[in-house]
Amino acid sequence: MHHISTRKEADKQMREMIENVFDDVAVDILYGVSAIGTKFCVYRVNMESGYIEPEAIPDDPIRVKDTAPAVRWELDVMTIEGRKRLLEVVGHIKTMCGPL
């Protein structure tokens, strides 16, 4: 969590997984969760536009750049706020998948 390279790799993996399943998704919004320890980041993809949140930060080939800021993993599953957010995501997924 403290290293730029760890967060950068986690972000890269999430975006690659999203691309891998994109054509097979039958709901309007695709969610993904990247967890590092108890901290997590929620990824949200609008399947119509292809827009991914959080937005990608382009790398810089000549200087060190934090392309996946630690603040993205500020939610903690061990806190009330973190559990609430995770349950909101699960609830939305259940609602979307109900008609399937």
C-alpha positions in Angstrom: 0.0 0.0 0.0 2.9 2.3 0.8 4.7 1.7 -2.5 3.8 3.3 -5.7 4.8 0.2 -7.6 2.4 -2.0 -5.6 -0.6 0.2 -6.2 0.3 0.7 -9.9 0.4 -3.1 -10.4 -2.9 -3.5 -8.6 -4.5 -0.9 -10.8 -3.0 -2.4 -13.9 -4.4 -5.8 -13.0 -7.9 -4.5 -12.4 -8.0 -2.7 -15.7 -6.7 -5.8 -17.5 -9.4 -8.0 -15.8 -12.1 -5.5 -16.8 -10.9 -5.7 -20.4 -10.9 -9.5 -20.3 -14.6 -9.7 -19.3 -16.0 -6.5 -20.9 -17.6 -8.2 -23.8 -19.3 -10.9 -21.7 -21.0 -8.6 -19.1 -24.8 -8.5 -19.3 -25.5 -5.7 -16.8 -25.2 -1.9 -17.1 -22.5 -1.4 -14.5 -19.5 -3.7 -13.9 -18.0 -3.5 -10.4 -14.5 -4.7 -9.3 -12.8 -4.4 -5.9 -9.1 -4.2 -5.5 -8.0 -5.0 -1.9 -4.7 -4.5 -0.4 -4.9 -5.9 3.1 -8.1 -4.5 4.6 -8.1 -1.4 2.4 -9.9 -1.5 -0.8 -10.8 0.5 -4.0 -14.0 0.1 -5.9 -13.8 0.1 -9.7 -17.0 0.9 -11.6 -17.4 0.5 -15.3 -20.3 2.0 -17.3 -20.8 -0.7 -19.9 -22.5 1.6 -22.4 -19.7 4.2 -22.5 -16.8 2.0 -21.3 -15.8 4.6 -18.8 -13.9 3.3 -15.8 -13.8 4.9 -12.4 -11.4 5.7 -10.9 -10.0 7.3 -14.0 -6.7 6.1 -15.2 -3.7 8.4 -14.6 -1.2 8.1 -17.6 2.3 7.1 -16.7 5.2 9.4 -17.5 8.2 7.8 -19.2 10.8 10.2 -17.9 9.8 10.7 -14.2 8.3 8.8 -11.3 4.5 9.4 -11.3 2.0 8.0 -8.9 -0.6 6.6 -11.3 -2.6 4.9 -8.5 -2.7 7.2 -5.5 -3.0 5.6 -2.1 -6.2 7.7 -1.4 -8.0 5.3 -3.8 -7.6 2.5 -1.2 -8.8 4.7 1.7 -11.9 2.5 2.4 -11.2 -0.1 5.0 -13.4 -3.2 5.3 -12.8 -3.1 9.1 -14.6 0.3 9.4 -18.3 1.1 9.4 -17.8 3.3 6.4 -15.9 0.7 4.5 -18.4 -2.1 5.2 -21.3 0.2 4.3 -19.7 1.0 0.9 -19.0 -2.7 0.2 -22.6 -3.6 1.1 -23.9 -0.8 -1.2 -21.9 -2.3 -4.1 -23.2 -5.8 -3.3 -26.8 -4.5 -3.1 -26.5 -2.8 -6.5 -25.1 -5.9 -8.1 -28.0 -8.0 -6.7 -30.5 -5.5 -8.0 -28.9 -5.5 -11.5 -28.7 -9.3 -11.6 -32.2 -9.9 -10.3 -33.8 -9.9 -13.8 -31.1 -12.1 -15.3 
